[in-house]
Amino acid sequence: MLNKTHNKIHEIKSPINGKAILIEETGDSVFADKILGEGVAVMPDDG
């Protein structure tokens, strides 16, 4: 993931297997509207 302010690459670790998606794509207005702040979501491969 590219940090726009510092141009550094960060590794994202997750306790589940899946695909990282934009927080706006979650379908949950609390997350999609960034009420709790910036972030990403993980769509799990299993379950």
RAGILIN-V539728 format. One record per residue. N is the residue number from 0. RES is the residue in three letters. PHI is phi in whole degrees, 0 to 359 (* if undefined). NEAR is the number of other C-alpha atoms within 8 Angstrom. Layout:
BEGIN
[[N | RES | PHI | NEAR] [N | RES | PHI | NEAR]]
END
This chain:
BEGIN
[[0 | MET | * | 6] [1 | LEU | 265 | 7] [2 | ASN | 277 | 9] [3 | LYS | 296 | 6] [4 | THR | 277 | 4] [5 | HIS | 241 | 5] [6 | ASN | 53 | 7] [7 | LYS | 249 | 7] [8 | ILE | 263 | 7] [9 | HIS | 241 | 7] [10 | GLU | 269 | 5] [11 | ILE | 256 | 5] [12 | LYS | 253 | 4] [13 | SER | 222 | 6] [14 | PRO | 284 | 4] [15 | ILE | 230 | 5] [16 | ASN | 275 | 8] [17 | GLY | 171 | 9] [18 | LYS | 247 | 8] [19 | ALA | 284 | 8] [20 | ILE | 232 | 10] [21 | LEU | 295 | 9] [22 | ILE | 300 | 12] [23 | GLU | 293 | 9] [24 | GLU | 269 | 7] [25 | THR | 287 | 11] [26 | GLY | 84 | 6] [27 | ASP | 251 | 6] [28 | SER | 298 | 7] [29 | VAL | 297 | 8] [30 | PHE | 281 | 12] [31 | ALA | 298 | 12] [32 | ASP | 274 | 7] [33 | LYS | 59 | 11] [34 | ILE | 298 | 7] [35 | LEU | 267 | 6] [36 | GLY | 110 | 6] [37 | GLU | 289 | 6] [38 | GLY | 169 | 7] [39 | VAL | 228 | 8] [40 | ALA | 236 | 9] [41 | VAL | 241 | 9] [42 | MET | 272 | 8] [43 | PRO | 292 | 9] [44 | ASP | 284 | 7] [45 | ASP | 248 | 5] [46 | GLY | 75 | 3]]
END
